[in-house]
Amino acid sequence: MRTQVGIVGAGPAGLMLAQLLRLAGVESVIVESRSREYCESRVRAGLIEQWARDLLIEIGVGERMKREGMYHRGIKLRFGNGLHPIDFANLVGKGTTIYGQQEVVKDLNAALLSAATPILFEAEDVKIEELVSIRPKIGFHHHGKAQEIDCDFICGCDGFHGICRPSIPDGMLKVFDREYPFGWLGILSESPPPDHELIYSYHERGFALYAMRSPVVSRLYFQCAHDEDIGNWPDEKIWQELHMRLGGAKPLQEGKIVQKGITPMRSFVVEPMQYGRLFLAGDSAHIVPPTGAKGMNLAFADVRILARAFTTFYKSGNSGLLEQYSQAVLPRVWKAQRFSWWMTQLLHRFPHENAFDQRRQLVELDYVATSKAAATTLAENYAGLPID
């Protein structure tokens, strides 16, 4: 097989890149180790920044999102004795949209497959080779047969645990990593959310987040130990904790829990995000704590810039934008890291903190809720920094 851009991974980053390249007349092939069913049913992030929503519509995959997605003007902070709204639309003229990552994946898959872009699901033993040559290769087994794709370039969009980043020789990347001493216990419940906006709750027992996937399905989280055993949390105990951390600010309706699990928390970046003719995008190059809701949005930002660089190369032969890819995307990555860290330290209880730390958090929350300047900073970052 032969293609211009070989893409490893059929998550949001890989699919978005393939769609952008297709619209620009650049060929690509996607190789994915999981099944299509798995990729389209895996529940992950669901908050889309304003510019990313606009991009999905622009590239022809946003019609269902416009019908089913839930537009949010802002969020609410719960601390002290009440709820404190942060109105993004009023502060910065932008909002966010709740639309599950798995739904974005479905829409992109449908668009690509209908346009005959190859997506090779359930590929086994995937490896990438000859990354510094002019013909890097993706090798794998598909339906029991050994196959190889000759590429001009390879894009690693295969996530934090994928094979692309580890294929770069030792010493070529600088790693910035921080693990947090807590995780999130999350559930998906067949019950209406307690509010039409997301509620970020600070409580003496720890952080909690009250979100939604639809008007009748809630996505709810609370801070737990990083090594917590989900077996210690029967449904009744989970609901008790969620009620407690909401603090009576809103009625919380219980429903059938259809999914629950523990999400670890970490911040991670590698520099540079390229080696030879391999380019990393999305979770393969960076991880953010989910508090700032940046993961899928950062992946889209990476590949939007990368797609422009490929398009320029194939139209003019100019490789300058490809060579500058890391320098172009890393400032946005680090701004997202800063914001996600700030939201995390603002709302979570850390081990070994004392009364001073708790009082500082409360007064900072009050400052954000009562200062237009502070609220605008939160809104500007949360709804999405300018992409260009």
N, C-alpha and C positions, 0 to 999 in steps of 0.2 A: 504494500500500500504506500501511497505517496500523498502528502498534503503540505500546505504551506505552514499552518500552525497546528501542532498537536497539543491537545488539552487533556491533562490528567485530572479527572474529577468532575462529576456531574452535579455538583452543588450549585448554590446561587452564583458563585464567582465564575465557574467554568461555563455554565449555561448562559449567563449574561454576556460573557466575552464572546461566545460562539454566535449569539444573536447579533451583537454589535458588528462583528466581523462579517457575518453573512450580509447584513445590510450595506456594508462597505465593499462588497464584492471580493472578500478574502476567504479562501477555503480553510476549513478546519475539520478535525475529527476529534471526538471526545471519547476517552477510554475511562470506564467506571467499573470499580470492582463489585459494587453492590447491584441489586436488581432495581429495575425501574419502580416496582411496587415499594420497595424499602425507601428509596429516595423521596417518593411522593407521599409517604405516610409518616416520615420522621418529623415529629413536632419539635420545632426549635423557635428561633426568634420570630417576632411577629409585628415589630414596630418599624415603619418605613418613614424616613425623613422626607420633607417636602420635595427636595430636588430629585430624590430617588423615585418618588411617586410620579413626578412629572416625566422622568426618564422612561419608566415602564410604559406610560401612555404613549410617549413619543415613538418608541420602537415597536408599537403594535401589540403589546401583551398586557395592557392595562384595563381592558373592557370589563372583565369579571371583577377586578379589584375595585373599579368605580362603582359597580353594582353592590358588591358584598362587603367591601372594606368599610371600616368605621373611622370617619375623620374625627380627630381630636384637636380641640383648640388649645389644650394645655394639659397640665397634671394638677393633682392636689397633694400637698404635704400634710401629713397628720402628725402632730406633736402637741404636747401640752394637753389642752382640753378640747381641741377642735381641728377642723379641716381648713387649710389655707390654700386657696386656688392661685396658680401661676398661669395667667392667660397668655400663651405664646402668641396667638393671633393678634391680640391687642398690643403686645409689646414689640414684636418683630415682624408682624404681618405674615407669619407662617404657622403651620400646624403639622401634625403627624397623622399617619394612617395605620390602623391596626388591621393587618392582613397576614395570616400565618405564612411562615417561610415555606412550608410544604405546599401552600397554594401558589406561591410564586414559582416554585419548582415545577408544579403541574403545568402552569401557563407557558413557561419557557420551553419545557419538553414538547408540549403540543405544537408550539410555533416552529421549533427546529425540526421536528420529525415530519411535520407536514411540508416543510421546505426541503426535505431529503438531506438534511445535515446528519451525517453519521454519528450516532451515540451508541457505543458498544458497551452495553451493560453486562455485568457478571464476568468481566475479564479477570483472569487469574494470573498470578505470578508476574505482575506488572513491574517492569524495570525500565529505567532510562539510561542511555549510554551516549558516549561521544559528544558530551555537552559543549566542548570547546571547538568542535569541528563545524564545518558548514553544513553538515547533514546529521544532526543529532537524531537519535532513534528511540522509539518506544517499543519495547518487546513485551509480549504477553501471550497467554493462551486463551482462546475463545472457542467455546463449544468443543473443547478437546483438541483443538488444532493450534500449533504454534504460529504466531503471526508477528509481523514487524511493520512499523510505520516509519518511513523516512520523512523527516520534517525539515523545514527551514528553521523553525523555532519550536520550543516546547514551553508550555505554561503549566506550572504546578499549582493546581487549584484543588488539591486533594486533602486539605485540612491539616490540623495540627499533628495527627498521627499518620499522615500519608508518607509516601516513599520519596517524594521529590526533594524536599529539604534535606533529608539524610543522604541523598545521592551527591550532594556537594561535598568536595573533599574537606577534611578537617583543616581548621585554620583559616578558611576562606570567609567565614561568617562571624560576626560579633553578636553574642546573645545577651539580651537584657531580659531578666526573668524575675518575677516576684510571685510567690504563692501566698495566699491569704489564709489566716488561721480559722477559717469558717467556710461553710458552703451554704447553698440554698436547698431546702426541701420544697419541692414543687409538686403541685397537683393540677390536674385537669378535671373540672367538675361540671356535671350537667346541672348547672344552676345559674341564674342571672347574676352578673357582677353587682357589687354593692353600690357602684356609682358609674355614671356615663364617662368619667375620666379615670385614668390610672391614679391609684392612691399609693404614695410612698410613705410608709409609716415608721416613725422612730418610736421605739418602746424600750423600757428598761430591760425587758427580756430579749431584746434584739430587733432587728429590722424585719419588716414584712412588706410585701408588694401585692396589691389587689388589682389585677388586670383582667382582660377579657379576650376571648377569641370570637365571640358573637354575642348578640343580646341575651342568649340563653346558655352560653358556655363560658365559664370563668377559668382563668389561669392564675393561680394563687401560689405565693411563695412565702417562706419565712426563713430567717437565718438559723442555722444549726451548726453543730460541730463539723469540722472538715472531714472527720472520719466516722460520722454518724452512720448507724446501721438502720436502714429503712424499716427493717423488721421490728424495730422498737416503737414504730409509729403506726398503730392501728388507726383506722379512719376517725373514730370518735375522738381520739387524742389530738389528731391533726386539727379537727374543727374547733376543739376547745382552745388550742393555741392561736388559731387564726382569729377567733372571736376576741380573745384577750388582747392581742396586739392591735386590733382595729380600735379597741378602747371605747366601743359604743358610739364612735363618730358617725357610723352608718349601720343600718341593719344588714347583717350578713346572712343570706339565705343558703342553707345547706342543700346539697344534692348528691347524686351518685358520683363517686370518684372513679374515673375511668382510666386514670394514669397517675402514677406518682414515682418520684425518684429524687436522687441527690445530685446537685450540680456543683462541681468544685469551682473555686474562684482563683483566677490567676491573671497576671499581666505579663505579656510576652511579646518581644519584638526581635527580629533578626535584621542585621544590616551587613551588606546591602541586600536588596530583595532580588538579586539577579547574579548569575554566574554563567559566563560564556553565553550560550544561546538558550539558557533556562531562565525563566522569569517566574517568581513566586507571587501569588495574589491571595488575598483573603486569609483564612485561618492558617494556611501553611506558613505564613510570614508573621502573623501577629494575632494575639488573643487579648481581649479586653474583658474585664468583669462585666457581667450583664446589667449592672446597675445603671449604666449610661445608655443602654440600648443601641450600641454602635456596631455590633459584629457584622450583620448582613450589609449595613449601609457602608461600612468601610470596604467590604469586599467589592461592592458595586463601584465605589470610587476608584479603587485600584484598577479594575478592568476597564473602566471608562477611559482612564488615562492611557492604559496599555493598548486598548483598541485604536485610539487615535495615533499612537506611535507606530503600530503595525500598518495602519492605513497610509500614513505618510510614507513609510518605507516602500510599500508596494506601488504607490503612485509615482514616487519621485526617485526612489533609490537612496534617499537620505536616511541614515541610521541614527541621526543625532538624538531624536526623541527616545529611541530605544536605549541608547547608551545612557541617557539621563533619567531613565524610568525611576530608579531608586530615589534620586534627589527630588523628583517631582512628587512622589507619593508619601515619602516618609514624614515631611512636616505635618501633613494631615493626620497620619497615623499617630504621631506623638501628641498632637492636640487632642485627639480622641482618647488616648491613654491618660492624659492629664485630667480630662473631664470625668472619665470613668472612675479614676482613682479618687477624685474630689467627691463625687457622689457617694462612693463606697465609704470613705472615711467620715463623711458627713452623717450617714444614716445607720451605720453598723456599730455594734458594741464590740470592742476589741478586748482580748484577754489582757489582764493586768492593768487596765485603765482604772483611774480613781475618780472621785467625785469631781475633781477639777475638770477632767476630760469630759465627763457627762454634761456639766454645766456649760462648758465651751461649745459642745455640739448644739445644745438647746438654744443658746444665744445666737449661734450662727444660723440655725434654722429660722429663728425669729427675724434675723437681719434679712435673709433671703425673702421671707414672706412679706416684710414691711418696707423694704427699700426697692424702689423702681430700678435703680442701677443694678443691684444684685440680682433681682428677678430677671432683668433683661439679659444679663450674662448667662444665667441658667437657660433661658429660653433660646438664645442665639445658638448655644452649643447643642442643646437637646433637639431642636427642630432641624438642625443641620447647618454647618458652616458652608459658606459659598464653595462651590466645586471648582471654579476656575481661578 
